[in-house]
Amino acid sequence: MSEPWSARAAAYVESDAHREGADLDLLVAWAEGASTALDVATGGGHVARRLRDAGLEVVTCDPAPGMGPDVICHAEHLPFADTSFDVVACRTAAHHFADVRAAVREMARVAGDRVLIVDTVHMGDDVERAEVLRDPSHVRNYTDAEWRELVLGAGLGLDDVRFLEHTFDATAWLARTGCEGDEAERVVALLGGRIADGRVTLDKIAIRAVRGA
Ligand SMILES: C[S@@+](CC[C@H](N)C(=O)[O-])C[C@H]1O[C@@H](n2cnc3c(N)ncnc32)[C@H](O)[C@@H]1O
């Protein structure tokens, strides 16, 4: 198995950092009025679970078979027809995509009405180094300006952009990717004041983008 995610599936289902968060509540609120949704890079399936609880019919996709998605695919090549889903949601995953521009274009193509994106936002070079050390599959956290350009470049309109702080258990966060020993110490040092009392706080951006704006 060449991708690292399938082996980590149980940890991402259980993860406090993924199971909970004000961003999940925001995604549900932003999906209001929709009937169908695609959860891109579903991981432990937390977005899908919350949208289903809210009454939406949800299809999940992810390239890692172990995550148990409905459809196995990369965000850069979504095997769905144009405008297949009212809502396309993608949470805490775009920083792993090899080609985020292609992924946002694909999400815009298959969305009938809106694209909802949540991701860790760029917090500087030290945090980027910490992220890659902790998880070599990390590609990049994008800045607010980069996100706006990606979304507008995909032909979507920006309807709402919010910033949230996300705080979660530091030990579990390191353990999920098998980061330990000297490497874990370097990650903690690079994060500086973002780790306190055994908890990490990272900044997130949440974007509500719409078609035809
Ligand atoms: C942190 S987990 C996802 C978290 C999940 N969306 C949630 O809200 O809990 C990241 C996921 O991105 C997936 N992934 C990695 N590269 C991808 C790509 N190019 N396209 C789609 N998904 C990808 C991984 O398989 C993994 O399941």
Ligand as a Chemical Component Dictionary entry (heavy atoms), coordinates in Angstrom:
data_LIG
# 
_chem_comp.id                   LIG 
_chem_comp.type                 NON-POLYMER 
_chem_comp.pdbx_formal_charge   0 
_chem_comp.three_letter_code    LIG 
# 
loop_
_chem_comp_atom.comp_id 
_chem_comp_atom.atom_id 
_chem_comp_atom.alt_atom_id 
_chem_comp_atom.type_symbol 
_chem_comp_atom.charge 
_chem_comp_atom.model_Cartn_x 
_chem_comp_atom.model_Cartn_y 
_chem_comp_atom.model_Cartn_z 
_chem_comp_atom.pdbx_ordinal 
LIG C1  C1  C 0  -7.044  14.631 7.318  1  
LIG S1  S1  S 1  -7.853  13.469 6.344  2  
LIG C2  C2  C 0  -9.459  14.111 5.965  3  
LIG C3  C3  C 0  -10.285 14.640 7.038  4  
LIG C4  C4  C 0  -11.767 14.617 6.796  5  
LIG N1  N1  N 0  -12.168 15.341 5.612  6  
LIG C5  C5  C 0  -12.479 15.145 8.039  7  
LIG O1  O1  O 0  -13.213 16.140 7.939  8  
LIG O2  O2  O -1 -12.302 14.560 9.099  9  
LIG C6  C6  C 0  -7.129  13.741 4.764  10 
LIG C7  C7  C 0  -7.689  12.847 3.674  11 
LIG O3  O3  O 0  -7.246  13.342 2.418  12 
LIG C8  C8  C 0  -7.129  12.248 1.568  13 
LIG N2  N2  N 0  -6.316  12.647 0.411  14 
LIG C9  C9  C 0  -4.985  12.740 0.302  15 
LIG N3  N3  N 0  -4.652  13.149 -0.931 16 
LIG C10 C10 C 0  -5.799  13.324 -1.624 17 
LIG C11 C11 C 0  -6.132  13.734 -2.946 18 
LIG N4  N4  N 0  -5.209  14.089 -3.830 19 
LIG N5  N5  N 0  -7.436  13.792 -3.291 20 
LIG C12 C12 C 0  -8.409  13.470 -2.404 21 
LIG N6  N6  N 0  -8.157  13.083 -1.137 22 
LIG C13 C13 C 0  -6.871  13.010 -0.759 23 
LIG C14 C14 C 0  -6.511  11.159 2.428  24 
LIG O4  O4  O 0  -6.709  9.875  1.890  25 
LIG C15 C15 C 0  -7.218  11.401 3.749  26 
LIG O5  O5  O 0  -8.328  10.545 3.930  27 
# 
loop_
_chem_comp_bond.comp_id 
_chem_comp_bond.atom_id_1 
_chem_comp_bond.atom_id_2 
_chem_comp_bond.value_order 
_chem_comp_bond.pdbx_ordinal 
LIG C1  S1  SING 1  
LIG S1  C2  SING 2  
LIG S1  C6  SING 3  
LIG C2  C3  SING 4  
LIG C3  C4  SING 5  
LIG C4  N1  SING 6  
LIG C4  C5  SING 7  
LIG C5  O1  DOUB 8  
LIG C5  O2  SING 9  
LIG C6  C7  SING 10 
LIG C7  O3  SING 11 
LIG C7  C15 SING 12 
LIG O3  C8  SING 13 
LIG C8  N2  SING 14 
LIG C8  C14 SING 15 
LIG N2  C9  SING 16 
LIG N2  C13 SING 17 
LIG C9  N3  DOUB 18 
LIG N3  C10 SING 19 
LIG C10 C11 SING 20 
LIG C10 C13 DOUB 21 
LIG C11 N4  SING 22 
LIG C11 N5  DOUB 23 
LIG N5  C12 SING 24 
LIG C12 N6  DOUB 25 
LIG N6  C13 SING 26 
LIG C14 O4  SING 27 
LIG C14 C15 SING 28 
LIG C15 O5  SING 29 
# 
